[in-house]
């Protein structure tokens, strides 16, 4: 990472670099995941295929695998947080699918890179707020469950 800052700076830098790579076109999926989420690599192809008509993808953890492979405190905290954010989001957009807001991995079509490069949030807001902006713009957001294991 050359950009000074935290997760937000790293995300914006990664999006800018990835979207400028040779062969990347408007329809290319750009995927983000934290380095510790190594198991996500085996799920991307299936998740992206299931979301082929979407503009943005937010994978979600299957409940049983989530509970079996994460500390119970994190399971409770993130499950409650997801339910709360879903409830708040639905007061503004009832077409929004349930999201795993706290999971981390997400993907979007390269043509929407500006949503993530323009928002200057320093941490997780750099990832989440552009999701909200995408929904407000009318982009198709998909949520696909996967058998991710920590």
Buried (B, 14 or more C-beta within 10 A) or exposed (E): EEEEBBBBBBBBBBBEEBBEEEEBEEEBBBBBBEEEBEBBEEBBEEBBEBBEEBBBBBBBBBEEBBEEBBEEEEBEEBBEEBEEBBEEBEEEEEEBEBBBBBBBBBBBBBBBBEBBBEBEBEEBBBBBBBBBBBBEEEBBBBBBBBBBBB
